[in-house]
């Protein structure tokens, strides 16, 4: 493919800022054509009950919503699997100027209206070394493990912001050849979005472990500060015992 042909191909696919299926590293056959990518924001408030505050956030915080890619067994080679994830949509959210955080409520609203998985590609203008650069963060909404018989719980997870040109999503070149199902493909994409890892195995357990480590580190920092401020030997000894217990637990998780 010549440079001019490559440029024309990039312009022919849907984009969110400078981000497209091609810049993300997704197969070209999964990319949505430019003329079919734009989605009206009103589409997501027409049928679902939405609060006035959330409507305002959708209107003011989101500049545009764009379908970037649609991953299916036919264009990825992945096996259908359990049928719970028949396809995965990659959706771009262009954030308005001054909006710096992943719009969790908006992600939850949109993802809740679709049975299949959605990887949200949030694009913002971020400040970096005195200049402005385009940055990208992935977000997904997935079920949180609960005990049998309990009501299912969903949660929005978001990854770290990175330069838009460095944001990629890995899909096996021939997923079917290596035994990847759509369920496995979805877990792999979620792992990339949440943990910055292409390995989707035991994902829920790894997320729980990461969150537990974060909780323990926060407790460790607080107890360390409390220990420094404590004035009586009794208080210091009591706090140190708690600090030692937290550090022991933390070492076990990090081992």
C-alpha angles and dihedrals in degrees: 000000000000123000091254092050091048091050091049090050092052091049091049094063128076116268138196103203102314093331120106138155087268096052088049089057095245120147112276091232089063094054121109115232114251094244092056100042105083117092122192113239090224089067090077098050099042098085107014123076105251129180120240089244093055091046088054092050091050091049098043107028099043120064096184144349117218134182104226103172144354117209117203136158089259095059101031102038090232118144116248093246120184093343093240090110106035091164142357123226121207108209127188121215114193107204122217121248110282094024107117106163131075105264095239095176092051092047089050092049095051097040091049090062095058128063095206125073122274127198108203117211106202114198124193141160107251132187117245127172093336096313136084122251134175112256134188137205128181124224133183136180115220141157119275114222113257133176118276111278094022124119112268115255126206128197137186114235123192133190131216124288116255136169109290092238091058096050110105139162118210121218119174110255090234105015094179093056091061094042098256116159126198087256090055092044090053092049090049092052091046090051090053092048096045107027102019088239128119091212108100097180118124088357098162092051091048092050090049090049092050091050092047091052090050091050092049093048090052090049090048092053092049094047091047090055091045090050092054092050097045112109106189122067089232093057092045092051093047093049092044091055089054091045092051090051092051092048091050091052091046092051089052093053093045095046 
